[in-house]
Amino acid sequence: MKTIYYPEDDILYMRFNDKPIAREVSHGWNVNMAYAADGDLVEMSILDAQKEGMYPIQTEDRKAA
């Protein structure tokens, strides 16, 4: 996975794999998702990411049961 944040535009870009993009879908005004022909998520862009609380990304470390 590749993640890039563009602070000058407040855009968070995430690339999940290198498959070709077959279709793109907007989920609201600020989230755009691109899918491969097999339905896998290829990339996602979030506009106003920091303003909307999506950046910085917070993660949790969990131990296997």
Secondary structure, 3 states (H helix, E strand, C coil): CEEEEECCCCEEEEECCCCCCCEEEECCCCEEEEECCCCCEEEEEEECCCCCCCCCCCCCCCCCC
